[in-house]
């Protein structure tokens, strides 16, 4: 196995796409980040890209946008994950990816460095191609604008603290500003006399786009706002995309049920693993 490091996101995407598009949903995070690096390079201050070649084809891929975790793809050949762990010399805070490839990389990294892997977030990865409509919820969906910026920053930070149980690597204001300005990203709000819920989207792939985060403040919950908002946003996105993706917290059965009722189906499990 030959591991090579690239600087050009466009070249990375061209070489890795045959591997990644074998399962577009599974690799939506890597595809979306790489597309953002190619099309909006100012969003990430730095990046690192790796491919694993077996002499005939690309057998593995990984990328990192420091200080975020490494993102690893499912390899198509045995030994590709271990080759990445052997050849990457940069310090890594952790790894994100679908299971089992994220776990396999964490084990290989621990064997190499002696650092202890710790799963910080267990997720379900869901995909949708047709929306089951939601009715009986008061309010309407609207596009968010710069006038909503301060509220969105407050809600984004609240989501991170509640759902991820940790401080965000990416500041909330940076995340919100990107969604409000990027060409293939955005934020929508559910209004019921006042803003009651928001959902963001971004990370475009060749056929899909990722939704998240979705957040409703505690005082507005259990009224169906998140369901109606996610269904409405998904319908809008499917006007120009074939697929929508989202990640859920496996420890929160309520949110998983909500998305399944809208029409999302679980593709696989994913994990965020820190290296202590």
Secondary structure, DSSP 8 states (H G I E B T S, - for coil): -EEEEES-HHHHHHHHHHHHGGGTTTTHHHHHHHHHHHH-GGGSS--EEEEEE-SSSEEEEEEE-TTS-EEE---SSTTHHHHHHHH--S--SEEEEETTHHHHHHHHHHHHH---EEEEEEEEEEEESS-----S--SEEEE--GGGHHHHHHHHHHHIIIIISS--SS-HHHHHHHHHH-TT-EEEEEESSSEEEEEEEE---SSEEEEEEEE--GGG-SSSHHHHHHHHHHHHHTTT-SEEEEEEETT-HHHHHHHHHHT-EEEEEEEEEEE-
